[in-house]
Amino acid sequence: MKRLFGIIITASLITACVPAKRYNELVEKEKQCSEELKKFKNNALNFEAEASDFHSKYDVLTKEADQLRKDTTNLGQSYRTLRAKYDKLSAINETLETNYDKLRLSGARETATLQTDLQQKQIELQKKEDALTALEKELLTKQMLLAEREQRVNELEKMISDKDKAVQDLKDKVTNALKGFENKGLTIEEKNGKIYVSLEAKLLFASGSTSVEEEGQVALTDLAQVLETEKELEIIVEGHTDTDKMAGTRHPKNNWELSVLRSTSVIEIMLANSEIDPTQLMAAGRSEFIPVDLEDKSKNRRIEIIISPNLNELYELIAQ
């Protein structure tokens, strides 16, 4: 503004000293300067308004910049915090990945070991199943054999029971047939499935003789006639003596001969007076060596007729 005023004063001084044309030019210039001044004033006002607006915007922008700086600082701190957390998490993740790889490798080894163990167990299980199947087959076979054996045992028990009953029935028949000789040195007993008919020598023979007395012949005949229908019997006639030695030199020379000759005499009587099968009979001499009474030697002089059932069928069943 001071500069503009100086220009106007200078222009006035010059006008006073110059012609009208020059004056008019100056006036025109002054007018132009006034207009320009006015224009400059207007521009100045506009500039001041714009400057004020710029200042306002500057203040706003400054505040915003400060806020942005604060925000940037906060973001930087947050970033650094997050970065630290990220680095920590990255380290943890790396550790976890390392551990995972280790576990995966270890798990793979353990899985391989488990698979090997499983395969071994499966092989062992298959072997046990095969063994169990074999045992089941063996058990089934043995059960069948057991059933067969039980059947045979039942058959055997029935056969033994039938034999025992037959022996008992035969004993009853023999007892009834020889009832008249009960108190004359004759005894009948059943033991071990056999019938033992024991006849003392006084009922059959004179002292030292091998010939059967008449009463003895009756007893032997009655016995033989009971046995002649029993075709499944084995009959052993045993001669027994006492310990007295034979005095003579003629036969029988000793107790062995005497016991055998007496048993053969008994068999001859039985065959002569019945239809008994000779193949069922056997003569035996036991001499003095199986006494029944050590104090009364007369009881040792005896004939024992041992009647036993034919057990061939029973033995065959047992053998099977």
GUNU-922895 format. One record per residue (C-alpha): z, x, y; chain. Coordinates in nm, 3 decimals, padded with zeros to 5 digits, always signed. Layout:
BEGIN
{rec {Z, X, Y}, "A"},
...
% end
This chain:
BEGIN
{rec {+00.000, +00.000, +00.000}, "A"},
{rec {+00.083, +00.283, +00.246}, "A"},
{rec {-00.247, +00.443, +00.168}, "A"},
{rec {-00.433, +00.120, +00.248}, "A"},
{rec {-00.252, +00.078, +00.578}, "A"},
{rec {-00.343, +00.436, +00.676}, "A"},
{rec {-00.704, +00.361, +00.605}, "A"},
{rec {-00.696, +00.053, +00.835}, "A"},
{rec {-00.539, +00.250, +01.126}, "A"},
{rec {-00.788, +00.521, +01.090}, "A"},
{rec {-01.065, +00.266, +01.093}, "A"},
{rec {-00.929, +00.114, +01.417}, "A"},
{rec {-00.919, +00.448, +01.593}, "A"},
{rec {-01.265, +00.523, +01.491}, "A"},
{rec {-01.387, +00.179, +01.621}, "A"},
{rec {-01.267, +00.253, +01.963}, "A"},
{rec {-01.474, +00.560, +01.984}, "A"},
{rec {-01.797, +00.437, +01.820}, "A"},
{rec {-02.081, +00.193, +01.919}, "A"},
{rec {-02.084, -00.183, +01.826}, "A"},
{rec {-02.314, -00.134, +01.532}, "A"},
{rec {-02.086, +00.117, +01.396}, "A"},
{rec {-01.803, -00.115, +01.476}, "A"},
{rec {-01.960, -00.399, +01.291}, "A"},
{rec {-02.011, -00.177, +00.996}, "A"},
{rec {-01.653, -00.081, +01.008}, "A"},
{rec {-01.548, -00.443, +01.041}, "A"},
{rec {-01.761, -00.529, +00.745}, "A"},
{rec {-01.609, -00.246, +00.554}, "A"},
{rec {-01.265, -00.351, +00.664}, "A"},
{rec {-01.347, -00.701, +00.541}, "A"},
{rec {-01.463, -00.558, +00.219}, "A"},
{rec {-01.152, -00.346, +00.204}, "A"},
{rec {-00.941, -00.650, +00.274}, "A"},
{rec {-01.109, -00.835, -00.005}, "A"},
{rec {-01.074, -00.537, -00.228}, "A"},
{rec {-00.712, -00.507, -00.118}, "A"},
{rec {-00.659, -00.871, -00.195}, "A"},
{rec {-00.831, -00.818, -00.521}, "A"},
{rec {-00.619, -00.510, -00.583}, "A"},
{rec {-00.308, -00.712, -00.493}, "A"},
{rec {-00.410, -00.981, -00.733}, "A"},
{rec {-00.486, -00.721, -00.993}, "A"},
{rec {-00.154, -00.554, -00.916}, "A"},
{rec {+00.026, -00.884, -00.960}, "A"},
{rec {-00.163, -00.943, -01.279}, "A"},
{rec {-00.085, -00.590, -01.387}, "A"},
{rec {+00.280, -00.642, -01.298}, "A"},
{rec {+00.282, -00.967, -01.499}, "A"},
{rec {+00.103, -00.793, -01.784}, "A"},
{rec {+00.341, -00.499, -01.748}, "A"},
{rec {+00.635, -00.741, -01.756}, "A"},
{rec {+00.481, -00.907, -02.055}, "A"},
{rec {+00.418, -00.566, -02.207}, "A"},
{rec {+00.780, -00.473, -02.137}, "A"},
{rec {+00.895, -00.790, -02.301}, "A"},
{rec {+00.669, -00.727, -02.594}, "A"},
{rec {+00.779, -00.363, -02.591}, "A"},
{rec {+01.141, -00.468, -02.603}, "A"},
{rec {+01.061, -00.708, -02.885}, "A"},
{rec {+00.859, -00.445, -03.064}, "A"},
{rec {+01.132, -00.190, -02.999}, "A"},
{rec {+01.387, -00.425, -03.146}, "A"},
{rec {+01.153, -00.494, -03.433}, "A"},
{rec {+01.094, -00.121, -03.475}, "A"},
{rec {+01.470, -00.060, -03.472}, "A"},
{rec {+01.510, -00.338, -03.726}, "A"},
{rec {+01.225, -00.192, -03.925}, "A"},
{rec {+01.387, +00.149, -03.905}, "A"},
{rec {+01.713, -00.004, -04.021}, "A"},
{rec {+01.526, -00.194, -04.290}, "A"},
{rec {+01.339, +00.120, -04.380}, "A"},
{rec {+01.667, +00.309, -04.398}, "A"},
{rec {+01.817, +00.034, -04.614}, "A"},
{rec {+01.504, +00.023, -04.824}, "A"},
{rec {+01.515, +00.400, -04.852}, "A"},
{rec {+01.875, +00.382, -04.965}, "A"},
{rec {+01.788, +00.099, -05.202}, "A"},
{rec {+01.491, +00.295, -05.322}, "A"},
{rec {+01.703, +00.603, -05.379}, "A"},
{rec {+01.965, +00.391, -05.554}, "A"},
{rec {+01.699, +00.222, -05.765}, "A"},
{rec {+01.536, +00.558, -05.825}, "A"},
{rec {+01.865, +00.700, -05.946}, "A"},
{rec {+01.915, +00.396, -06.166}, "A"},
{rec {+01.557, +00.425, -06.285}, "A"},
{rec {+01.601, +00.793, -06.364}, "A"},
{rec {+01.925, +00.710, -06.546}, "A"},
{rec {+01.759, +00.427, -06.734}, "A"},
{rec {+01.462, +00.652, -06.809}, "A"},
{rec {+01.699, +00.911, -06.951}, "A"},
{rec {+01.875, +00.641, -07.154}, "A"},
{rec {+01.539, +00.505, -07.267}, "A"},
{rec {+01.425, +00.852, -07.366}, "A"},
{rec {+01.748, +00.900, -07.559}, "A"},
{rec {+01.702, +00.561, -07.722}, "A"},
{rec {+01.344, +00.643, -07.812}, "A"},
{rec {+01.456, +00.974, -07.959}, "A"},
{rec {+01.731, +00.801, -08.154}, "A"},
{rec {+01.487, +00.529, -08.258}, "A"},
{rec {+01.242, +00.789, -08.384}, "A"},
{rec {+01.525, +00.957, -08.571}, "A"},
{rec {+01.641, +00.624, -08.712}, "A"},
{rec {+01.283, +00.530, -08.797}, "A"},
{rec {+01.232, +00.857, -08.980}, "A"},
{rec {+01.574, +00.827, -09.140}, "A"},
{rec {+01.501, +00.463, -09.220}, "A"},
{rec {+01.171, +00.563, -09.374}, "A"},
{rec {+01.346, +00.820, -09.592}, "A"},
{rec {+01.618, +00.570, -09.680}, "A"},
{rec {+01.353, +00.306, -09.749}, "A"},
{rec {+01.168, +00.548, -09.974}, "A"},
{rec {+01.496, +00.633, -10.148}, "A"},
{rec {+01.579, +00.264, -10.181}, "A"},
{rec {+01.233, +00.190, -10.316}, "A"},
{rec {+01.272, +00.471, -10.569}, "A"},
{rec {+01.617, +00.341, -10.666}, "A"},
{rec {+01.478, -00.012, -10.684}, "A"},
{rec {+01.194, +00.099, -10.909}, "A"},
{rec {+01.443, +00.285, -11.129}, "A"},
{rec {+01.668, -00.021, -11.142}, "A"},
{rec {+01.368, -00.237, -11.227}, "A"},
{rec {+01.275, +00.003, -11.508}, "A"},
{rec {+01.636, -00.001, -11.634}, "A"},
{rec {+01.645, -00.380, -11.601}, "A"},
{rec {+01.320, -00.409, -11.796}, "A"},
{rec {+01.463, -00.183, -12.066}, "A"},
{rec {+01.776, -00.398, -12.081}, "A"},
{rec {+01.565, -00.713, -12.092}, "A"},
{rec {+01.361, -00.562, -12.374}, "A"},
{rec {+01.682, -00.461, -12.551}, "A"},
{rec {+01.823, -00.810, -12.493}, "A"},
{rec {+01.505, -00.966, -12.631}, "A"},
{rec {+01.528, -00.739, -12.934}, "A"},
{rec {+01.894, -00.831, -12.976}, "A"},
{rec {+01.811, -01.199, -12.944}, "A"},
{rec {+01.545, -01.160, -13.213}, "A"},
{rec {+01.787, -00.966, -13.429}, "A"},
{rec {+02.056, -01.227, -13.364}, "A"},
{rec {+01.814, -01.505, -13.458}, "A"},
{rec {+01.720, -01.317, -13.774}, "A"},
{rec {+02.085, -01.262, -13.858}, "A"},
{rec {+02.165, -01.624, -13.784}, "A"},
{rec {+01.891, -01.724, -14.029}, "A"},
{rec {+02.026, -01.474, -14.281}, "A"},
{rec {+02.376, -01.604, -14.216}, "A"},
{rec {+02.259, -01.960, -14.275}, "A"},
{rec {+02.097, -01.847, -14.600}, "A"},
{rec {+02.411, -01.658, -14.696}, "A"},
{rec {+02.627, -01.956, -14.610}, "A"},
{rec {+02.404, -02.173, -14.827}, "A"},
{rec {+02.437, -01.920, -15.109}, "A"},
{rec {+02.811, -01.895, -15.052}, "A"},
{rec {+02.835, -02.273, -15.069}, "A"},
{rec {+02.628, -02.268, -15.387}, "A"},
{rec {+02.846, -01.986, -15.518}, "A"},
{rec {+03.166, -02.171, -15.428}, "A"},
{rec {+03.034, -02.484, -15.597}, "A"},
{rec {+02.932, -02.283, -15.901}, "A"},
{rec {+03.273, -02.114, -15.916}, "A"},
{rec {+03.441, -02.449, -15.870}, "A"},
{rec {+03.228, -02.593, -16.149}, "A"},
{rec {+03.308, -02.293, -16.369}, "A"},
{rec {+03.678, -02.325, -16.293}, "A"},
{rec {+03.668, -02.692, -16.378}, "A"},
{rec {+03.471, -02.618, -16.694}, "A"},
{rec {+03.725, -02.353, -16.793}, "A"},
{rec {+04.011, -02.590, -16.724}, "A"},
{rec {+03.840, -02.866, -16.924}, "A"},
{rec {+03.777, -02.621, -17.208}, "A"},
{rec {+04.140, -02.508, -17.200}, "A"},
{rec {+04.248, -02.870, -17.223}, "A"},
{rec {+04.014, -02.922, -17.523}, "A"},
{rec {+04.139, -02.605, -17.693}, "A"},
{rec {+04.500, -02.701, -17.623}, "A"},
{rec {+04.446, -03.047, -17.769}, "A"},
{rec {+04.267, -02.905, -18.074}, "A"},
{rec {+04.547, -02.654, -18.147}, "A"},
{rec {+04.839, -02.872, -18.046}, "A"},
{rec {+04.977, -02.863, -18.398}, "A"},
{rec {+05.022, -02.482, -18.379}, "A"},
{rec {+05.213, -02.463, -18.048}, "A"},
{rec {+05.542, -02.350, -18.203}, "A"},
{rec {+05.389, -02.137, -18.477}, "A"},
{rec {+05.302, -01.827, -18.280}, "A"},
{rec {+05.007, -01.964, -18.085}, "A"},
{rec {+04.989, -01.960, -17.707}, "A"},
{rec {+04.709, -02.062, -17.470}, "A"},
{rec {+04.682, -01.956, -17.106}, "A"},
{rec {+04.419, -01.933, -16.838}, "A"},
{rec {+04.400, -01.634, -16.605}, "A"},
{rec {+04.123, -01.474, -16.400}, "A"},
{rec {+03.884, -01.752, -16.498}, "A"},
{rec {+03.925, -01.684, -16.873}, "A"},
{rec {+04.111, -01.859, -17.153}, "A"},
{rec {+04.337, -01.641, -17.366}, "A"},
{rec {+04.422, -01.783, -17.710}, "A"},
{rec {+04.685, -01.557, -17.860}, "A"},
{rec {+04.773, -01.596, -18.232}, "A"},
{rec {+05.059, -01.391, -18.371}, "A"},
{rec {+04.985, -01.203, -18.691}, "A"},
{rec {+05.245, -01.407, -18.887}, "A"},
{rec {+05.023, -01.714, -18.837}, "A"},
{rec {+04.712, -01.537, -18.968}, "A"},
{rec {+04.791, -01.235, -19.189}, "A"},
{rec {+05.038, -01.108, -19.439}, "A"},
{rec {+05.192, -00.772, -19.357}, "A"},
{rec {+04.923, -00.501, -19.356}, "A"},
{rec {+04.657, -00.746, -19.477}, "A"},
{rec {+04.320, -00.821, -19.319}, "A"},
{rec {+04.271, -01.154, -19.500}, "A"},
{rec {+04.343, -01.468, -19.301}, "A"},
{rec {+04.611, -01.700, -19.445}, "A"},
{rec {+04.528, -02.062, -19.514}, "A"},
{rec {+04.718, -02.204, -19.216}, "A"},
{rec {+04.555, -01.952, -18.992}, "A"},
{rec {+04.215, -02.052, -19.125}, "A"},
{rec {+04.284, -02.411, -19.021}, "A"},
{rec {+04.373, -02.304, -18.670}, "A"},
{rec {+04.065, -02.082, -18.641}, "A"},
{rec {+03.841, -02.358, -18.778}, "A"},
{rec {+03.974, -02.611, -18.530}, "A"},
{rec {+03.919, -02.363, -18.249}, "A"},
{rec {+03.566, -02.273, -18.364}, "A"},
{rec {+03.465, -02.637, -18.388}, "A"},
{rec {+03.578, -02.692, -18.029}, "A"},
{rec {+03.376, -02.391, -17.912}, "A"},
{rec {+03.059, -02.448, -18.113}, "A"},
{rec {+02.914, -02.691, -17.857}, "A"},
{rec {+02.986, -02.459, -17.564}, "A"},
{rec {+02.669, -02.250, -17.547}, "A"},
{rec {+02.754, -02.076, -17.218}, "A"},
{rec {+03.063, -01.896, -17.343}, "A"},
{rec {+03.132, -01.536, -17.432}, "A"},
{rec {+03.403, -01.497, -17.697}, "A"},
{rec {+03.581, -01.169, -17.761}, "A"},
{rec {+03.813, -01.142, -18.059}, "A"},
{rec {+04.061, -00.858, -18.006}, "A"},
{rec {+04.289, -00.725, -18.279}, "A"},
{rec {+04.625, -00.574, -18.178}, "A"},
{rec {+04.887, -00.396, -18.390}, "A"},
{rec {+05.236, -00.261, -18.342}, "A"},
{rec {+05.324, +00.106, -18.340}, "A"},
{rec {+05.411, +00.130, -18.710}, "A"},
{rec {+05.188, +00.377, -18.888}, "A"},
{rec {+04.993, +00.281, -19.199}, "A"},
{rec {+05.169, +00.417, -19.511}, "A"},
{rec {+04.880, +00.412, -19.766}, "A"},
{rec {+04.567, +00.620, -19.795}, "A"},
{rec {+04.337, +00.326, -19.864}, "A"},
{rec {+04.166, +00.122, -19.592}, "A"},
{rec {+04.280, +00.038, -19.341}, "A"},
{rec {+04.398, +00.395, -19.293}, "A"},
{rec {+04.530, +00.346, -18.938}, "A"},
{rec {+04.603, +00.085, -18.674}, "A"},
{rec {+04.257, +00.120, -18.524}, "A"},
{rec {+04.093, +00.014, -18.847}, "A"},
{rec {+04.352, -00.258, -18.903}, "A"},
{rec {+04.297, -00.410, -18.557}, "A"},
{rec {+03.917, -00.408, -18.593}, "A"},
{rec {+03.915, -00.543, -18.952}, "A"},
{rec {+04.147, -00.826, -18.858}, "A"},
{rec {+03.920, -00.924, -18.561}, "A"},
{rec {+03.613, -00.925, -18.788}, "A"},
{rec {+03.799, -01.138, -19.043}, "A"},
{rec {+03.875, -01.391, -18.773}, "A"},
{rec {+03.508, -01.400, -18.667}, "A"},
{rec {+03.398, -01.454, -19.027}, "A"},
{rec {+03.628, -01.756, -19.058}, "A"},
{rec {+03.500, -01.904, -18.733}, "A"},
{rec {+03.133, -01.855, -18.825}, "A"},
{rec {+03.187, -01.993, -19.175}, "A"},
{rec {+03.348, -02.313, -19.054}, "A"},
{rec {+03.140, -02.403, -18.748}, "A"},
{rec {+02.796, -02.384, -18.597}, "A"},
{rec {+02.905, -02.141, -18.331}, "A"},
{rec {+02.630, -01.900, -18.219}, "A"},
{rec {+02.706, -01.545, -18.350}, "A"},
{rec {+02.556, -01.394, -18.036}, "A"},
{rec {+02.847, -01.541, -17.841}, "A"},
{rec {+03.102, -01.346, -18.046}, "A"},
{rec {+03.224, -00.988, -18.022}, "A"},
{rec {+03.483, -00.813, -18.240}, "A"},
{rec {+03.713, -00.553, -18.083}, "A"},
{rec {+04.015, -00.352, -18.196}, "A"},
{rec {+04.276, -00.237, -17.945}, "A"},
{rec {+04.518, -00.085, -18.196}, "A"},
{rec {+04.875, -00.045, -18.064}, "A"},
{rec {+04.798, +00.050, -17.709}, "A"},
{rec {+04.826, -00.285, -17.527}, "A"},
{rec {+05.167, -00.423, -17.626}, "A"},
{rec {+05.299, -00.747, -17.478}, "A"},
{rec {+05.667, -00.694, -17.566}, "A"},
{rec {+05.827, -00.351, -17.588}, "A"},
{rec {+06.144, -00.485, -17.753}, "A"},
{rec {+05.996, -00.731, -18.007}, "A"},
{rec {+05.709, -00.545, -18.170}, "A"},
{rec {+05.625, -00.844, -18.392}, "A"},
{rec {+05.474, -01.009, -18.088}, "A"},
{rec {+05.245, -00.711, -18.042}, "A"},
{rec {+05.086, -00.780, -18.383}, "A"},
{rec {+04.840, -01.047, -18.277}, "A"},
{rec {+04.484, -01.168, -18.241}, "A"},
{rec {+04.367, -01.252, -17.890}, "A"},
{rec {+04.058, -01.467, -17.857}, "A"},
{rec {+03.930, -01.428, -17.500}, "A"},
{rec {+03.698, -01.709, -17.397}, "A"},
{rec {+03.504, -01.657, -17.076}, "A"},
{rec {+03.215, -01.847, -16.918}, "A"},
{rec {+02.875, -01.684, -16.908}, "A"},
{rec {+02.855, -01.563, -16.547}, "A"},
{rec {+02.495, -01.439, -16.554}, "A"},
{rec {+02.377, -01.720, -16.328}, "A"},
{rec {+02.665, -01.651, -16.094}, "A"},
{rec {+02.590, -01.277, -16.088}, "A"},
{rec {+02.222, -01.349, -16.015}, "A"},
{rec {+02.317, -01.565, -15.722}, "A"},
{rec {+02.550, -01.296, -15.591}, "A"},
{rec {+02.280, -01.032, -15.635}, "A"},
{rec {+02.040, -01.241, -15.427}, "A"},
% end
